[in-house]
Amino acid sequence: MKSKKVCFIILFILLSLTKLYSQNKIETSEIAEKMQWFSDAKLGIFIHTGIYAVNGIGESWSFHNKRISYSDYMKQLDGFTLKNYDPAKWADIIKETGAQYAVITTKHHDGVSMYDTKMNNLSIVKVTPAKRDMIKPFFEELRKRNIKCGAYYSLIDWSFNDYPGFLKDSSRYKIENDYKRWNRFRDFFQGQINELAKNYNPDLWWFDGDWEHNAEEWESQKIKKIITTYNPKAIINGRLQGYGDYDTPEQNFPVTRPKYNWWELCMTSNDSWGYQPDTAWKTPYEIITIFIDAVSNGGNLLLDMGPREDGSIPEEQLFIFSELGNWNKKNGEAIFSTVGGLPQGHFYGPSTISKDSTTLYLFLHANVSGNIMLKGLINKIEDIQVVGTNVHLTPKIVGKISWSSVPGLVYIDVPENTKDKYVTVLKLKLDKPLKLYRGQGGFN
């Protein structure tokens, strides 16, 4: 009798584990399906637009860091005109870069909404000369061009009276001492999230400021529920205290490949997110090589632009976008819908691999020509082409020993006249899915 009871318990446990495994497998599959477009996208454009462009100062942080008084910062409301704002032109420029998604600020830490919020009066529709909603027409133009729409939203709001204060200093109150006040703030910001979800239906949510409170205080699970109720396929960045879908390192490029399934490097085109009249612009070569490195490591690049207060885009930004777009038109097959490339040690440079693993792309930075070397490739190379040209190259195998399973070194002579002015790409067509030797040499 006792043995039957034990058997029943074991059977029950096994059935429960099987059910749990099946459920986890389904959920994992659903997440992977939801994230597929993001994984394929590779390039997004980040837009920091706000009243901070009027004086060309730091967005929100400039008054927090006391570089300008709060009252002087808010006086910029009077100068935000958008008189040259053309959402169709913006969308065309983004399309030409090759970007598959765009993320725009709907509200930064300063609390100024860039859309027609009904939760308070602090919006460019109500209190600036612009008197227009930036987000709705921009999303409409993006969707006409099959570009995914992303909404940046700051959870913190340094202008809202019921927010505790700056960076946990609790200058107004402590949450534990006045929960009613904190709840009023939560009702406010969650109401704005509900507005954006209902009226604009973003494909992607880019939260910021989550560091100031934990998931319980933000009610992160509730926020995610609000979003997915309107759009079950909406993607959320990793700044919602553990309730996001992907990681987003800021400015700092990872040296080794991140362990996350999905990630995105967000980076400025100069030294500022919003418009500032600085001259520290990155060169097209720098942007392109940063982009390639992100993709080679299995990630995306979210490249920022900061429009002027009138809605125009700086000429230096347009030049970067134009050069990036031209390079993508020529070499895009090595970028879009590929997967991260070779492990370190096989090739001294970035690489990507086709989804079926039968094509390998090698990226040659700057003035690379002459012989390049590839190590540990077991496959036979059927063809090598310089992407964007009709030039085909012949590999040379060096050091292959007949009695050893260790592959020889592959040398490829790249002619000087095939070089791209930024980054040259070689396309290696393999006889079968990529197979690499990962040993230490010797008798194996």
C-alpha positions in Angstrom: 0.0 0.0 0.0 2.8 2.3 1.0 4.7 1.6 -2.3 1.6 2.4 -4.3 1.3 5.8 -2.6 5.0 6.5 -3.3 4.5 5.6 -6.9 1.5 7.8 -7.1 3.4 10.8 -5.7 6.3 10.2 -8.1 3.9 10.0 -11.0 2.2 13.2 -9.9 5.6 15.0 -9.6 6.6 13.8 -13.1 3.3 14.9 -14.6 3.6 18.3 -12.9 7.2 18.7 -14.2 6.2 17.7 -17.7 3.4 20.2 -17.6 5.7 22.9 -16.3 8.3 22.1 -19.0 5.7 22.2 -21.7 4.4 25.5 -20.5 7.8 27.0 -20.3 8.6 25.7 -23.8 5.5 27.4 -25.1 6.2 30.6 -23.4 9.8 30.6 -24.6 8.6 30.0 -28.2 6.1 32.8 -27.9 8.8 35.2 -26.7 11.1 34.2 -29.5 8.4 34.7 -32.1 7.6 38.2 -30.6 11.2 39.2 -30.6 12.0 38.0 -34.2 11.4 41.3 -35.9 13.7 43.0 -33.3 16.4 40.4 -33.8 16.2 40.9 -37.6 16.0 44.7 -37.5 19.7 45.4 -36.5 19.3 49.2 -36.8 17.0 51.7 -35.1 17.0 55.5 -34.8 16.5 57.1 -31.4 15.0 60.6 -31.4 15.4 62.9 -28.4 13.1 65.8 -29.1 12.1 68.3 -26.4 12.2 71.8 -25.1 15.9 71.4 -24.2 16.7 72.0 -27.8 15.6 75.7 -27.5 18.8 76.6 -25.6 20.7 73.6 -26.7 21.3 72.3 -23.2 21.2 68.9 -21.6 17.8 67.2 -21.5 16.3 67.3 -18.0 19.7 66.7 -16.3 20.8 70.3 -16.9 18.5 71.6 -14.2 18.9 68.5 -12.0 22.7 69.1 -12.1 22.1 72.9 -11.4 23.7 74.0 -14.7 20.5 76.0 -15.1 17.7 76.8 -12.7 14.5 74.9 -13.1 12.5 78.0 -13.8 14.9 79.1 -16.6 14.8 75.5 -18.0 11.0 75.6 -18.2 11.1 79.1 -19.9 12.2 77.1 -23.0 8.5 76.1 -23.4 8.0 79.5 -24.9 10.6 78.9 -27.7 9.5 75.4 -28.8 7.9 76.0 -32.2 8.2 72.9 -34.4 7.6 75.4 -37.3 9.7 73.2 -39.7 8.6 69.8 -38.3 7.9 67.4 -41.2 7.1 63.9 -39.9 7.0 62.5 -43.5 10.5 63.9 -44.1 11.8 62.4 -40.9 10.4 59.1 -41.8 12.0 59.2 -45.3 15.4 60.0 -43.8 15.1 57.1 -41.3 14.0 54.8 -44.1 17.0 55.7 -46.2 19.4 54.7 -43.4 18.1 51.2 -43.5 16.7 51.4 -40.0 13.8 49.0 -39.2 12.5 50.9 -36.2 12.5 54.3 -34.6 12.1 55.3 -30.9 11.0 58.9 -30.0 10.7 60.6 -26.6 7.1 60.9 -25.6 8.1 62.4 -22.2 11.6 62.9 -20.7 12.4 63.4 -17.0 11.4 67.0 -17.2 7.8 65.9 -17.4 7.0 67.7 -20.7 4.8 65.5 -22.9 5.4 65.5 -26.6 1.8 64.4 -27.3 -1.7 65.5 -26.3 -1.9 64.0 -22.8 -5.1 64.4 -20.8 -3.4 63.6 -17.5 -2.1 67.1 -17.0 -1.5 70.4 -18.8 2.3 70.1 -19.3 2.4 69.1 -23.0 3.7 70.8 -26.1 0.1 70.8 -27.4 -1.1 73.0 -24.5 1.9 75.2 -23.3 4.2 75.8 -26.3 3.9 77.7 -29.6 4.1 74.3 -31.4 0.5 73.5 -30.3 0.7 70.1 -32.0 1.1 66.4 -31.1 4.5 65.2 -32.5 3.9 61.5 -31.9 0.7 60.6 -33.8 1.7 62.0 -37.2 5.2 60.6 -36.9 4.0 57.1 -36.1 1.6 57.3 -39.0 4.4 58.1 -41.4 6.6 55.4 -40.0 3.9 52.8 -40.4 3.4 53.8 -44.0 7.0 52.9 -44.6 6.8 49.6 -42.6 9.0 50.9 -39.9 8.3 49.8 -36.3 7.2 52.5 -33.8 8.9 52.9 -30.4 7.9 55.1 -27.6 10.5 56.4 -25.1 8.8 57.1 -21.7 10.4 58.4 -18.5 8.9 56.7 -15.5 10.3 59.5 -13.3 8.8 63.0 -13.6 10.8 65.8 -11.9 8.0 68.4 -12.6 5.1 66.5 -11.1 4.4 67.7 -7.5 3.5 64.2 -6.3 6.8 62.7 -7.4 9.1 62.3 -4.3 12.1 64.1 -5.6 15.4 63.8 -7.5 17.4 60.6 -7.5 16.0 59.2 -4.2 16.8 62.4 -2.3 13.1 62.5 -1.2 13.3 66.3 -1.1 9.5 66.4 -1.1 8.5 63.4 0.9 9.3 59.7 1.6 7.0 57.2 0.1 6.6 55.3 3.4 5.4 58.5 5.0 2.9 59.5 2.4 1.6 56.5 0.4 -1.5 58.4 -0.8 0.7 60.9 -2.5 2.8 58.2 -4.1 -0.4 56.5 -5.3 -1.5 59.8 -6.9 1.7 59.8 -8.9 1.3 56.2 -9.9 -2.2 56.9 -11.1 -0.8 59.8 -13.1 2.1 58.0 -14.9 0.2 54.8 -15.4 -2.6 56.9 -16.9 -0.1 58.3 -19.4 1.1 54.8 -20.3 -2.5 53.8 -20.8 -3.0 56.8 -23.1 0.0 55.9 -25.2 -0.9 52.3 -25.4 -4.5 53.0 -26.3 -4.0 55.9 -28.7 -0.6 55.2 -30.3 -0.1 51.4 -29.9 3.7 51.4 -29.9 5.5 48.3 -31.2 8.3 48.9 -28.7 8.4 50.6 -25.3 11.7 52.2 -24.2 11.4 53.0 -20.5 13.9 55.1 -18.6 14.4 56.2 -15.0 13.5 52.8 -13.4 16.6 53.0 -11.2 14.9 55.4 -8.7 12.4 52.8 -7.4 11.9 49.1 -7.3 9.5 46.9 -9.3 7.0 46.8 -6.4 6.9 50.6 -6.1 6.6 51.2 -9.8 4.1 48.3 -10.1 6.1 47.0 -13.0 4.0 43.9 -13.5 0.9 46.1 -13.8 2.6 48.4 -16.3 3.5 45.4 -18.5 -0.1 44.2 -18.2 -1.4 47.6 -19.4 0.8 47.4 -22.4 0.2 43.8 -23.4 -3.5 44.1 -22.9 -3.5 46.6 -25.9 -0.8 44.9 -27.8 0.3 41.4 -26.7 3.3 41.6 -29.2 4.7 44.8 -27.8 8.4 44.7 -26.9 9.7 46.3 -23.7 13.3 47.3 -23.1 15.2 46.2 -20.0 14.5 49.3 -17.9 11.4 48.1 -16.1 13.0 46.5 -13.1 13.1 42.9 -14.5 10.0 43.0 -16.6 11.6 43.9 -20.0 12.5 41.7 -23.0 16.0 42.9 -23.9 19.0 44.6 -22.5 20.1 48.1 -23.7 23.6 49.2 -22.7 24.0 52.9 -23.1 27.0 54.5 -24.9 29.5 51.8 -23.7 30.2 49.1 -26.1 30.6 45.5 -24.7 34.0 44.0 -25.2 32.8 40.5 -25.1 29.6 39.2 -26.6 26.7 39.8 -24.1 24.9 36.7 -22.8 21.4 38.2 -23.4 19.3 36.7 -26.1 18.5 40.1 -27.4 20.3 43.4 -26.8 20.7 46.9 -28.3 23.5 49.5 -28.0 22.0 53.0 -27.7 24.5 55.6 -28.7 24.6 59.3 -29.6 25.8 60.6 -33.0 27.9 63.3 -31.2 28.2 63.8 -27.4 24.6 64.7 -26.6 21.2 63.0 -26.9 19.2 66.1 -27.5 20.2 69.0 -29.9 23.2 70.9 -28.8 25.4 73.1 -31.0 28.5 71.0 -30.4 31.0 69.9 -32.9 32.0 66.5 -31.5 30.3 64.5 -34.2 31.2 60.9 -34.8 32.4 60.2 -38.3 30.5 57.9 -40.7 33.4 55.4 -40.4 33.1 55.4 -36.6 29.3 55.0 -36.7 29.5 52.2 -39.4 32.2 50.2 -37.5 30.3 50.6 -34.2 27.1 49.3 -36.0 29.0 46.4 -37.5 30.5 45.4 -34.1 27.1 45.4 -32.4 25.6 43.2 -35.1 28.6 40.9 -35.2 28.0 40.4 -31.4 24.4 39.5 -31.9 22.9 43.0 -31.1 21.3 46.0 -32.6 22.4 49.7 -32.8 19.9 52.4 -31.7 21.5 55.5 -33.1 20.4 58.8 -31.8 19.5 62.1 -33.4 18.6 65.4 -31.7 16.4 67.7 -33.8 16.4 71.5 -33.3 13.4 73.1 -31.6 11.9 74.0 -35.0 11.9 70.3 -36.0 14.8 70.6 -38.4 17.7 68.1 -38.3 21.3 69.3 -38.2 23.3 68.9 -41.4 26.0 66.9 -39.7 23.4 64.4 -38.7 22.0 64.2 -42.2 25.5 63.5 -43.5 26.0 60.6 -41.1 22.6 59.1 -41.9 23.2 59.5 -45.7 26.6 57.7 -45.5 25.3 55.0 -43.3 22.3 54.5 -45.6 24.5 54.3 -48.7 26.8 51.7 -47.0 23.8 49.6 -46.0 22.4 49.7 -49.5 25.6 48.2 -50.8 26.3 45.8 -47.9 23.0 45.2 -46.3 22.8 41.5 -47.0 25.7 41.0 -44.6 23.8 42.9 -41.8 20.0 42.5 -41.9 18.4 39.1 -41.0 21.8 37.6 -40.2 23.0 36.3 -36.8 26.1 37.1 -34.7 29.3 35.9 -36.2 32.4 33.8 -35.4 33.7 33.3 -31.9 36.8 35.2 -31.0 40.0 33.7 -32.4 38.8 32.6 -35.8 39.0 35.9 -37.6 40.5 39.2 -36.5 37.5 41.4 -37.2 33.7 41.4 -37.1 31.7 38.8 -38.9 28.1 37.6 -39.3 26.4 34.4 -40.5 23.3 33.8 -42.6 20.4 32.2 -40.7 20.9 28.9 -42.5 24.7 29.0 -41.5 25.8 28.4 -45.1 27.1 31.9 -45.7 29.8 33.7 -43.7 30.4 37.5 -44.0 33.8 39.0 -43.0 34.1 42.7 -42.4 37.4 44.5 -43.3 37.8 47.8 -41.6 39.4 50.9 -43.2 42.4 50.3 -45.4 42.6 46.5 -45.1 43.8 44.8 -48.3 46.2 42.1 -49.2 46.1 38.8 -47.3 43.6 38.2 -44.5 43.5 35.0 -42.5 40.6 32.8 -41.3 41.3 29.9 -38.7 39.5 26.8 -37.8 37.1 26.6 -40.8 36.3 22.9 -41.4 34.0 23.7 -44.4 35.0 23.9 -48.0 34.6 27.4 -49.4 32.6 27.3 -52.7 32.8 30.9 -53.5 34.1 34.3 -52.2 32.7 37.5 -53.4 33.3 41.1 -52.5 29.8 42.3 -51.5 28.4 45.0 -53.8 30.8 44.1 -56.6 31.2 41.4 -59.3 34.7 40.6 -57.9 35.2 36.9 -56.8 38.3 35.8 -54.9 40.2 32.5 -54.6 41.2 31.2 -51.1 44.6 29.6 -50.3 44.7 26.8 -47.7 47.9 26.7 -45.8 49.2 24.1 -43.3 46.5 21.4 -43.9 48.0 18.0 -42.9 46.3 15.0 -44.6 46.3 12.8 -41.5 45.0 15.4 -39.1 41.4 16.6 -38.6 42.7 20.1 -37.8 41.8 22.4 -40.7 44.4 24.5 -42.4 44.6 28.3 -42.4 42.5 30.1 -45.0 44.3 33.1 -46.6 42.4 35.4 -48.9 44.1 38.0 -51.0 41.9 41.1 -51.2 42.9 43.5 -54.0 43.4 47.1 -53.3 40.9 48.3 -55.9 38.0 46.4 -54.2 38.1 48.3 -51.0 35.0 50.1 -49.7 35.8 53.6 -48.4 34.5 52.6 -45.0 34.3 48.8 -44.5 34.7 46.1 -47.2 32.7 42.9 -46.8 33.6 39.5 -48.1 30.9 36.9 -48.7 32.0 33.3 -48.2 29.6 30.7 -49.6 30.1 27.3 -47.8 29.5 23.8 -48.9 27.2 23.1 -45.9 26.2 24.7 -42.6 29.2 26.3 -40.8 31.4 23.9 -38.8 34.4 25.2 -36.8 37.3 23.5 -35.2 37.6 24.7 -31.6 40.5 22.5 -30.4 44.1 23.3 -29.4 45.8 21.7 -32.4 48.1 18.7 -32.1 47.2 15.1 -32.8 43.4 15.5 -33.2 
